[in-house]
Amino acid sequence: QQQVKQSPQSLIVQKGGISIINCAYENTAFDYFPWYQQFPGKGPALLIAIRPDVSEKKEGRFTISFNKSAKQFSLHIMDSQPGDSATYFCAASIASGTYKYIFGTGTRLKVLA
Amino acid sequence: ETGVTQSPTHLIKTRGQQVTLRCSSQSGHNTVSWYQQALGQGPQFIFQYYREEENGRGNFPPRFSGLQFPNYSSELNVNALELDDSALYLCASSVQGRTEAFFGQGTRLTVV
């Protein structure tokens, strides 16, 4: 119940295309869902996050779509650029107590020039 | 840059040895969490420190221990190193009561 399942494991997109990464969770107590971007040899960097009281959040080219009933959320990267090539992790936490994050297994995105 | 700094960046240790990793949290942050990221995997929560006390622990054995200091910096100690302890160790700082966490660049530990 503590798992966050992420797909696909890897993704190749043409420059200018849309990258879509999906995550699903079981624990309905989760109430904070961040996405992190990680480049090789670096720590994860917070990209965008959403709470379950909204169905969509957009920041620049990055959009999170959230489906509370399906217990799924996804990251959309519009106009994907070669500089977006990185590994993306979704995560979930409960906004009380330790606020520990449960991470998905990651999606390696490659954007072709 | 998040303002979270970790040292050292890389470390090689022999099985059975002990290791100490360090983390300086972002200014204004009072909570530090440690994660282990095995190659090709997502980070796994080890434990969290707040007010110099352990404030939650993941599924890691007692040979993983930590400290938090009055300036909110933190150490992760691992005793009796095993080959499977080879991973990227990440420190994340946050403000207690707020969900956003910011990660350092990590310490790559290799156990041989």
Interface residues (C-beta under 8 A of the other chain):
Chain A: Q6 Y32 P34 Y36 G41 K42 G43 P44 A45 L46 A49 F89 A91 S93 A95 G97 T98 Y99 K100 Y101 I102 F103 G104 T105 G106
Chain B: T2 V4 Q6 T31 S33 Y35 G40 Q41 G42 P43 Q44 F45 Q48 N55 G56 G58 L90 A92 S94 R98 T99 E100 A101 F102 F103 G104 Q105 G106 R108
